[in-house]
Amino acid sequence: MDNNTIQDLIDRYVNISFQVHKKAEALIKNQLGNELTNDQHYILRYIHQTGECTSTELAEVFQVNKSAITAIINRMTDRGLIQRTRDEKDRRVVYLTPTQEGVELFQSAQEKVHQLVESIITQFDETEITTFINTYEKLAQILDNKKQEELGE
């Protein structure tokens, strides 16, 4: 590929990536309303899927500072969506689990997000969406590999 083609593809990627990310985040936020922020939704989703986790694990998974996670967790704990439980063997370790209210709010939010995403992906035929998701997963893996290379340098 020549330099002009590469530059054109880079420009297209950056432009569409920004547009898709911003529009998708706005649509999801619209579905969540005032109940949850997008970050709170993603965190509640992760905790719901894993059953329990630590703040450190969340910071690693979401690739943010632990202080940012702590602020979100504090707000979610104050709202009664998650609870903290100290490890009985190592009191320094604090596990985060969803409360019943957190589970119910997550399930309600999931239904709304599911309907939104379904309304989008059903506009593609099955081959298109499967190819897209496979390609997106490949991109995620390439980005993970790139991140690991940077950390190893």
C-alpha positions as CSV (number, residue, x, y, z in Angstrom):
1,M,0.0,0.0,0.0
2,D,1.3,3.4,-0.8
3,N,1.5,6.3,1.7
4,N,-1.6,8.1,0.4
5,T,-3.7,5.0,0.7
6,I,-2.5,4.4,4.2
7,Q,-3.1,8.0,5.2
8,D,-6.6,7.9,3.7
9,L,-7.4,4.7,5.6
10,I,-6.1,6.2,8.8
11,D,-8.2,9.3,8.4
12,R,-11.3,7.2,7.7
13,Y,-10.6,5.0,10.7
14,V,-10.1,7.9,13.1
15,N,-13.1,9.8,11.8
16,I,-15.5,6.8,11.9
17,S,-14.2,5.5,15.2
18,F,-14.8,8.9,16.9
19,Q,-18.3,9.2,15.3
20,V,-19.4,5.7,16.2
21,H,-18.0,5.9,19.8
22,K,-19.6,9.2,20.6
23,K,-23.0,8.4,19.0
24,A,-23.2,4.9,20.6
25,E,-22.3,6.3,24.0
26,A,-25.0,9.0,23.6
27,L,-27.6,6.4,22.6
28,I,-26.7,4.2,25.5
29,K,-26.8,7.1,27.9
30,N,-30.2,8.0,26.6
31,Q,-31.5,4.5,27.3
32,L,-30.0,4.6,30.8
33,G,-31.5,7.9,31.6
34,N,-30.6,9.4,35.0
35,E,-30.4,6.0,36.7
36,L,-26.8,5.2,35.8
37,T,-23.9,6.8,34.0
38,N,-22.3,4.8,31.2
39,D,-19.2,4.1,33.5
40,Q,-21.5,3.0,36.3
41,H,-23.4,0.7,33.8
42,Y,-20.1,-0.9,32.6
43,I,-18.9,-1.4,36.1
44,L,-22.2,-2.8,37.3
45,R,-22.2,-5.1,34.3
46,Y,-18.7,-6.3,35.0
47,I,-19.4,-6.9,38.7
48,H,-22.7,-8.7,37.8
49,Q,-20.9,-11.0,35.4
50,T,-18.0,-11.8,37.7
51,G,-20.0,-12.1,40.9
52,E,-17.3,-10.2,42.8
53,C,-14.2,-8.3,42.1
54,T,-11.8,-5.7,43.6
55,S,-11.3,-2.0,42.8
56,T,-7.8,-2.9,41.6
57,E,-9.3,-5.5,39.2
58,L,-11.8,-2.9,37.9
59,A,-9.0,-0.3,37.4
60,E,-7.0,-2.9,35.3
61,V,-10.0,-4.1,33.3
62,F,-11.1,-0.5,32.4
63,Q,-7.6,0.8,32.2
64,V,-8.1,3.8,34.5
65,N,-6.5,5.0,37.7
66,K,-7.6,3.3,40.9
67,S,-8.7,6.7,42.2
68,A,-11.2,7.1,39.3
69,I,-12.7,3.7,40.1
70,T,-12.8,4.5,43.9
71,A,-14.8,7.6,43.2
72,I,-17.4,5.7,41.1
73,I,-17.5,2.9,43.6
74,N,-18.1,5.3,46.4
75,R,-21.1,6.8,44.6
76,M,-22.5,3.4,43.7
77,T,-22.1,2.2,47.3
78,D,-23.8,5.3,48.6
79,R,-26.7,4.6,46.3
80,G,-26.9,1.0,47.5
81,L,-26.0,-0.6,44.2
82,I,-22.9,-2.4,45.3
83,Q,-21.5,-3.5,48.6
84,R,-18.0,-3.8,49.9
85,T,-16.9,-6.9,51.8
86,R,-13.5,-7.4,53.4
87,D,-11.7,-10.7,52.9
88,E,-11.6,-12.5,56.2
89,K,-8.1,-13.8,55.6
90,D,-6.6,-10.6,54.3
91,R,-8.4,-7.5,55.6
92,R,-6.7,-5.3,53.0
93,V,-8.6,-7.0,50.2
94,V,-12.1,-5.6,49.7
95,Y,-14.5,-7.4,47.4
96,L,-17.3,-5.6,45.5
97,T,-20.6,-7.4,44.9
98,P,-23.9,-6.1,43.5
99,T,-26.7,-5.6,46.0
100,Q,-30.2,-6.8,45.2
101,E,-31.1,-3.2,44.1
102,G,-27.9,-3.1,42.0
103,V,-28.9,-6.4,40.3
104,E,-32.4,-5.1,39.6
105,L,-31.2,-1.8,38.2
106,F,-28.6,-3.6,36.1
107,Q,-31.2,-6.0,34.6
108,S,-33.5,-3.1,33.8
109,A,-30.7,-1.2,32.1
110,Q,-29.6,-4.4,30.3
111,E,-33.1,-4.8,28.8
112,K,-33.0,-1.2,27.5
113,V,-29.5,-1.6,26.1
114,H,-30.4,-5.0,24.5
115,Q,-33.4,-3.4,22.7
116,L,-31.2,-0.6,21.5
117,V,-28.4,-2.8,20.2
118,E,-30.9,-5.3,18.7
119,S,-32.6,-2.4,16.8
120,I,-29.2,-1.6,15.3
121,I,-27.7,-5.0,14.5
122,T,-30.9,-6.3,12.9
123,Q,-30.3,-3.7,10.2
124,F,-27.5,-5.9,9.0
125,D,-27.7,-9.3,7.6
126,E,-26.3,-12.1,9.7
127,T,-23.1,-12.4,7.6
128,E,-22.4,-8.7,7.8
129,I,-22.8,-8.4,11.6
130,T,-20.8,-11.7,12.2
131,T,-18.0,-10.5,10.0
132,F,-18.0,-7.0,11.7
133,I,-17.9,-8.5,15.2
134,N,-15.2,-10.9,14.2
135,T,-13.2,-8.0,12.8
136,Y,-13.8,-5.9,15.8
137,E,-12.7,-8.7,18.1
138,K,-9.5,-9.1,16.0
139,L,-8.9,-5.3,16.4
140,A,-9.4,-5.6,20.2
141,Q,-6.8,-8.4,20.2
142,I,-4.4,-6.4,18.1
143,L,-4.8,-3.5,20.5
144,D,-4.2,-5.7,23.5
145,N,-1.1,-7.1,21.9
146,K,0.1,-3.5,21.1
147,K,-0.5,-2.5,24.8
148,Q,1.5,-5.5,26.0
149,E,4.3,-4.6,23.7
150,E,4.4,-1.1,25.1
151,L,4.4,-2.3,28.6
152,G,7.2,-4.7,27.8
153,E,9.4,-2.0,26.4
